[in-house]
Amino acid sequence: MARTSVKSREKARSVDDSKVTMTEIVLPQHTNALGTVFGGTVMSWIDVAASVAAQRHAGSICVTASIDELHFLKGVKQGEIVTIEANLTCVNNTSCEVMVVVSAENPIKRTKFYTTKALLTFVSLDSKGVPTPMPPLITEGAKQKTLEKQAKIRRDHRKKLKAALLKESKELLS
Ligand SMILES: CC(C)(COP(=O)(O)OP(=O)(O)OC[C@H]1O[C@@H](n2cnc3c(N)ncnc32)[C@H](O)[C@@H]1OP(=O)(O)O)[C@@H](O)C(=O)NCCC(=O)NCCS
């Protein structure tokens, strides 16, 4: 049975309404033995930025359901500044996809470079922890429309992947 709630009847919200821009500076406690940022720290920043975007849109608590593969293309050194930008690409029923783009800059050299991109799915929960519908997303312009279309395709892929993982987990525990 389709889930409905007050939220699903709430006014649709634009991508910009929930956009998040987070800035961090790479401090000694964020680095690995090479003096570049530790991957897990960047993953945590990504999850925080995406979670804020999802919750701003949903108006409810949202949990991370999945994170697609991550590739770190360039290391970020201690003292460099990291910008984490999160935007919703698509809202389905109780879930949404958030795209996070991470870039970095060296303030002394005045250089800026791309580090990674992440795609996360969040599920909106009600006070009992049950998935609950989110308000619809308004996508504007060619770029947002294309991202939304691509997100719908990725959603179908994730559903198949989740079914396979559930099957595998039963086999692993038997
Ligand atoms: C995410 C979670 C709430 C989904 O619960 P569930 O009972 O499996 O929910 P359903 O099968 O009814 O799916 C609800 C929605 O989540 C989506 N979803 C569920 N699992 C997903 C996954 N692994 N990846 C992407 N989307 C997923 C479904 O597609 C559905 O979306 P829709 O309503 O927009 O169509 C549940 O698996 C959970 O609590 N996981 C742990 C979350 C967590 O602790 N995260 C880390 C810390 S925040």
The ligand as an SDF file (V2000), in Angstrom:
LIG
                    3D

 48 50  0  0  0  0  0  0  0  0999 V2000
   16.9630    2.7900    5.1540 C   0  0  0  0  0  0  0  0  0  0  0  0
   15.8390    2.0310    5.8470 C   0  0  0  0  0  0  0  0  0  0  0  0
   15.0650    3.0110    6.7600 C   0  0  0  0  0  0  0  0  0  0  0  0
   14.8950    1.4910    4.7840 C   0  0  0  0  0  0  0  0  0  0  0  0
   13.8910    0.7900    5.4540 O   0  0  0  0  0  0  0  0  0  0  0  0
   13.0030   -0.3230    4.6920 P   0  0  0  0  0  0  0  0  0  0  0  0
   12.0070   -0.8540    5.6230 O   0  0  0  0  0  0  0  0  0  0  0  0
   13.9280   -1.2450    3.9720 O   0  0  0  0  0  0  0  0  0  0  0  0
   12.2460    0.5850    3.6810 O   0  0  0  0  0  0  0  0  0  0  0  0
   11.5140    0.2400    2.3320 P   0  0  0  0  0  0  0  0  0  0  0  0
   11.9590   -1.0290    1.7020 O   0  0  0  0  0  0  0  0  0  0  0  0
   10.0640    0.4480    2.5840 O   0  0  0  0  0  0  0  0  0  0  0  0
   12.0610    1.4410    1.4350 O   0  0  0  0  0  0  0  0  0  0  0  0
   11.8140    2.7770    1.7970 C   0  0  0  0  0  0  0  0  0  0  0  0
   12.5230    3.6410    0.7750 C   0  0  0  0  0  0  0  0  0  0  0  0
   13.9220    3.5010    0.9540 O   0  0  0  0  0  0  0  0  0  0  0  0
   14.5520    3.1430   -0.2540 C   0  0  0  0  0  0  0  0  0  0  0  0
   15.6580    2.2850    0.0920 N   0  0  0  0  0  0  0  0  0  0  0  0
   15.6550    1.2790    1.0070 C   0  0  0  0  0  0  0  0  0  0  0  0
   16.8710    0.7250    1.0850 N   0  0  0  0  0  0  0  0  0  0  0  0
   17.6590    1.3980    0.2140 C   0  0  0  0  0  0  0  0  0  0  0  0
   19.0230    1.2960   -0.1610 C   0  0  0  0  0  0  0  0  0  0  0  0
   19.8220    0.3850    0.4080 N   0  0  0  0  0  0  0  0  0  0  0  0
   19.4960    2.1430   -1.0830 N   0  0  0  0  0  0  0  0  0  0  0  0
   18.6990    3.0730   -1.6450 C   0  0  0  0  0  0  0  0  0  0  0  0
   17.4000    3.2310   -1.3260 N   0  0  0  0  0  0  0  0  0  0  0  0
   16.8840    2.3890   -0.4140 C   0  0  0  0  0  0  0  0  0  0  0  0
   13.4610    2.4270   -1.0440 C   0  0  0  0  0  0  0  0  0  0  0  0
   13.7320    2.4570   -2.4330 O   0  0  0  0  0  0  0  0  0  0  0  0
   12.2430    3.2530   -0.6830 C   0  0  0  0  0  0  0  0  0  0  0  0
   12.2500    4.4490   -1.4160 O   0  0  0  0  0  0  0  0  0  0  0  0
   10.8810    5.1610   -1.9460 P   0  0  0  0  0  0  0  0  0  0  0  0
    9.8980    5.1630   -0.8000 O   0  0  0  0  0  0  0  0  0  0  0  0
   11.2900    6.5440   -2.2900 O   0  0  0  0  0  0  0  0  0  0  0  0
   10.4150    4.3500   -3.0910 O   0  0  0  0  0  0  0  0  0  0  0  0
   16.3700    0.8420    6.7090 C   0  0  0  0  0  0  0  0  0  0  0  0
   16.9830   -0.1030    5.8580 O   0  0  0  0  0  0  0  0  0  0  0  0
   17.3620    1.2870    7.7680 C   0  0  0  0  0  0  0  0  0  0  0  0
   16.9570    1.7640    8.8390 O   0  0  0  0  0  0  0  0  0  0  0  0
   18.6700    1.1670    7.4830 N   0  0  0  0  0  0  0  0  0  0  0  0
   19.6840    1.6370    8.3940 C   0  0  0  0  0  0  0  0  0  0  0  0
   19.9100    3.1490    8.1940 C   0  0  0  0  0  0  0  0  0  0  0  0
   21.0990    3.6170    9.0040 C   0  0  0  0  0  0  0  0  0  0  0  0
   21.2210    3.2490   10.1550 O   0  0  0  0  0  0  0  0  0  0  0  0
   21.9460    4.4210    8.3480 N   0  0  0  0  0  0  0  0  0  0  0  0
   23.2420    4.7600    8.8660 C   0  0  0  0  0  0  0  0  0  0  0  0
   23.2110    5.6760   10.0000 C   0  0  0  0  0  0  0  0  0  0  0  0
   22.2950    7.1280    9.6920 S   0  0  0  0  0  0  0  0  0  0  0  0
  1  2  1  0
  2  3  1  0
  2  4  1  0
  2 36  1  0
  4  5  1  0
  5  6  1  0
  6  7  2  0
  6  8  1  0
  6  9  1  0
  9 10  1  0
 10 11  2  0
 10 12  1  0
 10 13  1  0
 13 14  1  0
 14 15  1  0
 15 16  1  0
 15 30  1  0
 16 17  1  0
 17 18  1  0
 17 28  1  0
 18 19  1  0
 18 27  1  0
 19 20  2  0
 20 21  1  0
 21 22  1  0
 21 27  2  0
 22 23  1  0
 22 24  2  0
 24 25  1  0
 25 26  2  0
 26 27  1  0
 28 29  1  0
 28 30  1  0
 30 31  1  0
 31 32  1  0
 32 33  2  0
 32 34  1  0
 32 35  1  0
 36 37  1  0
 36 38  1  0
 38 39  2  0
 38 40  1  0
 40 41  1  0
 41 42  1  0
 42 43  1  0
 43 44  2  0
 43 45  1  0
 45 46  1  0
 46 47  1  0
 47 48  1  0
M  END
$$$$
